[in-house]
Amino acid sequence: MHEENHAPDQATPPELFTWEFAADPYPAYAWLREHSPVHRTALPSGVEAWLVTRYADAREALADARLSKNPRHHSESAHAKGKVGIPGERSAELMTHLLNIDPPDHTRLRRLVSKAFTPRRVAAFAPRVQELTDRLIDGFAARGEADLIHEFAFPLPIYAICDMLGVPSEDQDDFRDWAGMMIRHGGGPRGGVARSVKKMRRYLAELIHRKRADPGDDLISGLIRASDHGEHLTEGEAAAMAFILLFAGFETTVNLIGNGTYALLRNPGQRERLQQSLAAGHSDLLATGVEELLRYDGPVELATWRFATEPLTLGGQDIAAGDPVLVVLAAADRDPERFPGPDTLDLARRDNQHLGYGHGIHYCLGAPLARLEAQTALATLLRRLPDMRLAAEPADLRWRGGLIMRGLRTLPVEFTPYQN
């Protein structure tokens, strides 16, 4: 059979959102970047949306004030049917959060969260992240095998963000269960997700009520203090904010650690370089490496929903008012116009203005925490499990079916077992 028979027809767009696509969407995105960079398509939910795949267009769209985050601007009734946004958020009164509001409310709420979620607070949290990382590895080190998603990448950010928010340790396993329901059913049946969201939302509202009376040195208490010293944050807004910090800061980090570890296992030369650098006591390659892993196969495939508030032109394409626009971060971050050799993993890549954390006013507030968790997790795995290897064929691994996030369901590994 000739090689060209495998190549997509130049005139026919590749099929999107299949299981094959989920395993490796990058060839399809390369086709779209070249032939249809702003591409209208029907999503699995039936909603029609524009996909933006080139870096320059993506960066422009992320910062364009005419593209609103508020789903009320959607021209279709799909939003009323719960087909856009986070599952369960409407029924759980979660509309008021940073991911789907615009200025001036966005500016006010973001400023409040910034006061509570400072780089200093994140830096002070580093020993706790290291402690959690080591404790999780201790749980499977003697076995010589593990599923790094369920036993490591999943629990680490859940326990970390719970600690940071001030969720008491006796309640954290409930959070782990609720989050597990959200991650298992992402892109699938939404009833279970909505129930988990409601339980989490109700718990956070009660926790905020308790912390108002008895504040501590945690993020929720910081939100309440920032609110009580001026601009007011209602308890509903505070609960929505705590929820979105949990939601945005958890699944993204699961995928960053999971995808990042998988990429290192598939690129042994790069992994060996990083191990040698860490063994020599250097941190530069770890820092640039995490940014490169974000660019190469990042945790967020598509930026969250945007809706045109007026007719506009993007990448030469006319977009009508009310149309949904989805910026494909995974496609933009492999644009050869912006990144030389974009399909090559280069942990030392310097000029790496990737869009993994977004761009513009919605740039990820949790980026410092995600960096800390990913750097700690990867460095500790490589140090403590130096001969770690994949325990499955790449073709047999399954990716979670969802629209926004990109992550593995499981990541089975083997290594030389040891007792601490």
C-alpha positions as CSV (number, residue, x, y, z in Angstrom):
1,M,0.0,0.0,0.0
2,H,1.3,3.4,-0.9
3,E,2.1,5.9,1.9
4,E,-0.1,8.6,0.4
5,N,-3.2,6.6,0.9
6,H,-2.8,7.2,4.7
7,A,-2.6,11.0,4.3
8,P,-5.8,13.0,4.8
9,D,-7.3,14.3,1.5
10,Q,-6.2,17.9,1.0
11,A,-9.7,19.0,0.3
12,T,-11.4,17.0,3.1
13,P,-11.1,18.1,6.7
14,P,-10.0,15.3,9.1
15,E,-12.6,13.8,11.4
16,L,-12.5,15.5,14.8
17,F,-13.5,14.2,18.3
18,T,-13.2,10.5,17.6
19,W,-11.3,8.1,19.9
20,E,-8.4,8.0,17.4
21,F,-8.4,11.8,17.3
22,A,-8.3,11.9,21.1
23,A,-5.2,9.7,21.2
24,D,-3.3,12.0,18.8
25,P,-5.1,15.2,17.6
26,Y,-1.9,16.9,16.4
27,P,-2.0,15.7,12.7
28,A,-5.6,16.9,12.4
29,Y,-4.7,20.3,14.0
30,A,-1.8,20.6,11.5
31,W,-4.3,20.1,8.6
32,L,-6.6,22.8,10.1
33,R,-3.8,25.3,10.7
34,E,-2.8,25.0,7.0
35,H,-6.2,24.6,5.3
36,S,-8.8,26.0,7.6
37,P,-7.3,27.9,10.4
38,V,-10.6,29.3,11.7
39,H,-12.9,26.3,11.2
40,R,-16.6,26.0,11.9
41,T,-17.5,22.5,13.1
42,A,-20.3,20.6,15.0
43,L,-19.1,19.6,18.4
44,P,-20.0,16.2,19.9
45,S,-22.8,18.0,21.8
46,G,-24.3,19.2,18.6
47,V,-23.3,22.8,19.2
48,E,-21.7,24.6,16.2
49,A,-18.5,26.5,17.1
50,W,-15.4,28.0,15.5
51,L,-12.1,26.4,16.2
52,V,-9.1,28.8,16.1
53,T,-5.8,26.8,15.4
54,R,-3.0,29.3,14.5
55,Y,-0.8,30.8,17.2
56,A,-1.2,34.5,16.0
57,D,-5.0,34.2,15.7
58,A,-5.3,32.3,19.0
59,R,-3.3,34.9,20.9
60,E,-5.4,37.7,19.3
61,A,-8.7,35.9,20.2
62,L,-7.7,35.2,23.8
63,A,-7.2,39.0,24.4
64,D,-10.2,40.2,22.2
65,A,-12.8,42.0,24.4
66,R,-15.4,41.3,21.8
67,L,-15.2,37.6,22.6
68,S,-17.1,37.4,25.9
69,K,-16.7,34.6,28.5
70,N,-20.3,35.0,29.5
71,P,-22.5,32.2,28.0
72,R,-25.5,34.5,28.0
73,H,-24.1,35.9,24.8
74,H,-24.5,32.6,23.1
75,S,-27.0,32.9,20.2
76,E,-28.4,29.4,20.5
77,S,-30.5,27.8,23.2
78,A,-27.7,25.2,23.7
79,H,-26.5,27.1,26.8
80,A,-29.9,26.7,28.4
81,K,-29.6,23.0,27.7
82,G,-26.3,22.9,29.6
83,K,-24.2,22.1,26.6
84,V,-21.6,24.7,27.1
85,G,-19.6,25.6,30.1
86,I,-18.8,23.4,33.1
87,P,-21.3,20.5,33.7
88,G,-23.7,21.3,36.6
89,E,-22.6,24.9,37.0
90,R,-26.0,26.4,36.1
91,S,-28.0,24.2,38.5
92,A,-25.4,24.7,41.2
93,E,-25.5,28.6,40.9
94,L,-21.9,28.6,39.9
95,M,-22.2,31.1,37.1
96,T,-20.4,33.8,39.0
97,H,-16.8,32.7,38.6
98,L,-13.7,34.0,36.9
99,L,-13.9,31.6,33.9
100,N,-17.2,33.0,32.5
101,I,-17.5,36.7,33.5
102,D,-16.2,39.8,31.8
103,P,-15.0,43.2,33.2
104,P,-15.9,45.0,35.4
105,D,-17.0,42.1,37.5
106,H,-14.1,39.9,36.4
107,T,-11.6,42.7,37.2
108,R,-13.1,43.1,40.8
109,L,-13.2,39.4,41.5
110,R,-9.8,38.7,40.0
111,R,-8.2,41.5,42.1
112,L,-9.7,40.0,45.3
113,V,-8.4,36.5,44.4
114,S,-5.0,37.9,43.5
115,K,-4.8,39.4,47.0
116,A,-5.3,36.0,48.6
117,F,-3.5,33.9,46.0
118,T,-0.1,35.5,46.1
119,P,3.2,34.1,44.7
120,R,4.5,34.4,48.3
121,R,1.8,32.1,49.5
122,V,2.6,29.6,46.7
123,A,6.3,29.7,47.5
124,A,5.6,29.1,51.2
125,F,3.6,26.1,50.2
126,A,6.6,24.3,48.5
127,P,7.6,22.1,51.5
128,R,4.0,20.9,51.8
129,V,3.8,19.9,48.1
130,Q,7.1,18.0,48.5
131,E,5.8,16.2,51.5
132,L,2.6,15.2,49.7
133,T,4.6,14.1,46.7
134,D,6.9,11.9,48.8
135,R,4.0,10.4,50.8
136,L,2.2,9.4,47.6
137,I,5.3,7.7,46.1
138,D,5.9,6.0,49.4
139,G,2.5,4.3,48.9
140,F,3.6,2.4,45.8
141,A,7.5,2.4,45.8
142,A,7.8,-1.1,47.3
143,R,5.4,-2.6,44.7
144,G,7.5,-1.9,41.7
145,E,4.4,-0.8,39.7
146,A,1.8,1.9,39.8
147,D,-0.9,3.7,37.9
148,L,0.6,7.2,38.0
149,I,-2.8,8.9,37.2
150,H,-4.9,7.3,40.0
151,E,-2.1,6.9,42.6
152,F,-0.1,10.1,42.0
153,A,-1.1,12.7,39.4
154,F,-4.8,12.7,40.6
155,P,-4.5,12.8,44.4
156,L,-1.5,15.3,44.5
157,P,-3.3,18.4,43.3
158,I,-6.5,17.5,45.1
159,Y,-4.8,17.3,48.5
160,A,-2.6,20.3,47.7
161,I,-5.5,22.6,46.7
162,C,-7.6,21.4,49.6
163,D,-4.7,22.3,52.0
164,M,-4.3,25.6,50.3
165,L,-8.1,26.4,50.5
166,G,-8.2,25.4,54.1
167,V,-10.4,22.2,53.7
168,P,-9.9,20.2,57.0
169,S,-7.9,17.0,56.4
170,E,-10.8,14.9,57.6
171,D,-13.0,16.2,54.7
172,Q,-10.4,15.9,52.0
173,D,-11.3,12.3,51.0
174,D,-14.8,13.5,50.3
175,F,-13.3,16.1,47.9
176,R,-11.2,13.3,46.3
177,D,-14.4,11.3,45.7
178,W,-16.3,14.3,44.2
179,A,-13.4,15.2,42.0
180,G,-13.1,11.6,40.9
181,M,-16.7,11.7,39.8
182,M,-16.1,14.9,37.8
183,I,-13.0,13.6,36.1
184,R,-14.4,10.1,35.3
185,H,-17.5,11.5,33.7
186,G,-16.0,14.5,32.0
187,G,-17.4,14.4,28.4
188,G,-19.7,11.5,29.4
189,P,-23.0,11.3,31.3
190,R,-23.4,14.7,33.1
191,G,-25.8,13.8,35.9
192,G,-23.1,12.4,38.2
193,V,-20.9,15.5,37.5
194,A,-23.8,17.9,38.4
195,R,-24.4,16.0,41.6
196,S,-20.8,16.2,42.6
197,V,-20.6,19.9,41.7
198,K,-23.6,20.6,43.9
199,K,-22.2,18.6,46.9
200,M,-18.9,20.4,46.5
201,R,-20.6,23.8,46.2
202,R,-22.8,23.2,49.2
203,Y,-19.8,22.1,51.3
204,L,-17.7,25.2,50.3
205,A,-20.6,27.5,51.2
206,E,-20.7,25.9,54.7
207,L,-16.9,26.1,55.0
208,I,-16.9,29.8,54.1
209,H,-19.6,30.4,56.7
210,R,-17.5,28.7,59.4
211,K,-14.3,30.5,58.4
212,R,-16.0,33.9,58.5
213,A,-16.4,33.2,62.2
214,D,-13.1,31.5,62.7
215,P,-10.6,32.5,60.0
216,G,-7.2,30.8,59.5
217,D,-4.1,31.3,57.3
218,D,-5.7,29.7,54.2
219,L,-6.9,30.8,50.9
220,I,-10.6,30.9,51.7
221,S,-9.9,33.0,54.9
222,G,-7.7,35.2,52.7
223,L,-10.6,35.7,50.3
224,I,-12.9,36.6,53.1
225,R,-10.4,39.0,54.6
226,A,-9.8,40.7,51.3
227,S,-13.5,41.0,50.8
228,D,-14.3,42.3,54.3
229,H,-11.6,45.0,53.9
230,G,-13.4,46.8,51.1
231,E,-14.9,45.4,47.9
232,H,-17.4,42.9,49.1
233,L,-17.4,39.2,48.0
234,T,-20.8,37.6,48.7
235,E,-20.8,34.1,50.2
236,G,-22.2,32.9,46.9
237,E,-19.3,34.5,45.0
238,A,-16.8,33.2,47.5
239,A,-18.1,29.6,47.1
240,A,-18.1,29.9,43.3
241,M,-14.5,31.3,43.5
242,A,-13.3,28.5,45.8
243,F,-15.0,26.0,43.5
244,I,-13.3,27.4,40.4
245,L,-9.9,27.5,42.0
246,L,-10.4,23.8,42.9
247,F,-11.8,22.9,39.5
248,A,-9.3,24.9,37.4
249,G,-6.4,24.0,39.7
250,F,-7.0,20.3,39.9
251,E,-7.8,18.6,36.6
252,T,-5.3,20.8,34.7
253,T,-2.5,19.7,37.1
254,V,-3.5,16.0,36.9
255,N,-3.1,16.3,33.2
256,L,0.1,18.4,33.3
257,I,1.8,15.8,35.5
258,G,0.3,12.8,33.6
259,N,1.0,14.1,30.1
260,G,4.4,15.4,31.1
261,T,5.5,12.1,32.6
262,Y,4.2,10.2,29.5
263,A,6.1,12.6,27.2
264,L,9.3,12.0,29.2
265,L,8.8,8.2,29.0
266,R,8.3,8.5,25.2
267,N,11.4,10.7,24.8
268,P,14.2,8.8,26.7
269,G,17.0,11.2,25.5
270,Q,15.2,14.2,26.9
271,R,14.4,12.4,30.1
272,E,18.0,11.3,30.6
273,R,19.2,14.9,30.1
274,L,16.7,16.1,32.8
275,Q,17.8,13.3,35.2
276,Q,21.5,14.3,34.7
277,S,20.7,17.9,35.2
278,L,18.8,17.2,38.4
279,A,21.5,14.9,39.7
280,A,24.0,17.7,39.2
281,G,21.9,20.0,41.4
282,H,20.6,22.2,38.6
283,S,17.0,23.5,38.2
284,D,17.2,25.4,34.9
285,L,16.3,22.4,32.7
286,L,13.5,21.5,35.1
287,A,12.0,25.0,34.8
288,T,12.2,25.3,31.0
289,G,11.2,21.6,30.7
290,V,7.9,22.0,32.5
291,E,7.1,24.9,30.1
292,E,8.0,22.8,27.1
293,L,5.8,19.9,28.4
294,L,3.0,22.4,28.6
295,R,3.6,23.5,25.0
296,Y,4.2,20.0,23.6
297,D,1.2,18.2,25.0
298,G,-0.5,20.5,27.5
299,P,-3.4,19.7,29.9
300,V,-5.8,22.1,28.3
301,E,-6.5,21.3,24.7
302,L,-9.1,24.0,24.0
303,A,-9.5,27.3,26.0
304,T,-12.9,27.7,27.7
305,W,-15.8,29.0,25.7
306,R,-16.0,32.5,24.2
307,F,-18.9,34.1,22.5
308,A,-18.8,36.9,19.9
309,T,-20.7,39.9,21.3
310,E,-20.7,41.6,17.8
311,P,-19.8,40.5,14.2
312,L,-16.0,40.3,13.9
313,T,-13.3,38.9,11.6
314,L,-10.7,36.5,12.9
315,G,-8.0,34.9,10.7
316,G,-9.8,36.2,7.6
317,Q,-13.1,34.5,8.7
318,D,-16.3,36.4,9.4
319,I,-17.8,35.4,12.7
320,A,-21.4,36.4,13.6
321,A,-22.6,37.9,16.9
322,G,-23.5,35.1,19.3
323,D,-21.2,32.5,17.7
324,P,-19.2,30.3,20.1
325,V,-15.4,30.5,19.5
326,L,-13.0,27.9,20.9
327,V,-9.3,28.7,20.8
328,V,-7.4,25.4,20.3
329,L,-4.3,25.9,22.5
330,A,-2.9,22.5,21.5
331,A,-2.9,23.5,17.9
332,A,-1.5,27.0,18.5
333,D,1.3,25.7,20.6
334,R,2.5,23.5,17.7
335,D,2.3,26.2,15.1
336,P,5.6,26.1,13.1
337,E,5.2,29.8,12.3
338,R,5.9,30.4,16.0
339,F,7.8,27.4,17.3
340,P,10.7,25.9,15.3
341,G,10.4,22.1,15.2
342,P,7.1,22.2,17.0
343,D,6.5,18.4,17.1
344,T,9.9,17.8,18.8
345,L,10.1,17.8,22.6
346,D,13.1,20.1,23.5
347,L,13.2,20.6,27.3
348,A,15.8,23.4,26.8
349,R,13.6,25.5,24.5
350,R,14.0,29.1,25.6
351,D,11.8,31.3,23.4
352,N,8.6,29.5,24.6
353,Q,5.7,31.9,24.9
354,H,3.2,29.0,24.8
355,L,-0.5,29.6,25.5
356,G,-0.9,26.7,27.9
357,Y,-1.9,29.1,30.7
358,G,-4.0,31.3,28.3
359,H,-3.3,34.9,27.5
360,G,-4.8,38.3,28.4
361,I,-7.1,39.1,31.3
362,H,-8.0,35.4,31.8
363,Y,-4.3,34.3,32.1
364,C,-4.3,31.5,34.6
365,L,-4.0,32.8,38.2
366,G,-2.9,29.4,39.4
367,A,0.1,29.2,37.0
368,P,2.7,29.5,39.9
369,L,1.0,26.7,41.8
370,A,0.8,24.5,38.7
371,R,4.5,25.1,38.0
372,L,5.4,24.3,41.6
373,E,3.4,21.0,41.6
374,A,4.6,19.9,38.2
375,Q,8.3,20.6,38.9
376,T,8.1,18.9,42.3
377,A,6.2,15.9,41.0
378,L,8.5,15.3,37.9
379,A,11.8,15.9,39.7
380,T,10.8,13.6,42.6
381,L,9.6,10.8,40.3
382,L,12.8,10.9,38.3
383,R,15.0,11.0,41.4
384,R,13.1,8.2,43.3
385,L,12.1,6.0,40.4
386,P,15.1,6.4,38.0
387,D,14.4,3.4,35.9
388,M,10.6,4.0,35.6
389,R,9.2,2.7,32.3
390,L,5.9,2.4,30.6
391,A,4.0,-0.8,31.4
392,A,1.7,-0.7,28.4
393,E,1.9,-0.1,24.7
394,P,1.2,3.5,23.9
395,A,-1.6,2.4,21.5
396,D,-3.4,0.7,24.3
397,L,-3.5,3.8,26.5
398,R,-6.9,5.6,26.6
399,W,-7.4,9.4,26.7
400,R,-10.3,10.8,28.5
401,G,-13.1,12.0,26.1
402,G,-13.8,15.6,26.8
403,L,-13.8,18.9,25.0
404,I,-11.6,21.2,27.0
405,M,-9.1,19.0,28.9
406,R,-6.5,16.6,27.5
407,G,-5.4,13.8,29.7
408,L,-4.8,10.0,30.1
409,R,-7.2,7.8,31.9
410,T,-4.4,5.6,33.2
411,L,-0.6,5.6,33.1
412,P,0.8,2.2,34.1
413,V,4.5,2.2,34.9
414,E,7.0,-0.4,36.3
415,F,10.3,0.3,38.2
416,T,12.7,-1.4,40.6
417,P,10.8,-1.7,43.9
418,Y,12.4,-0.4,47.1
419,Q,11.5,0.1,50.7
420,N,12.1,3.5,52.3
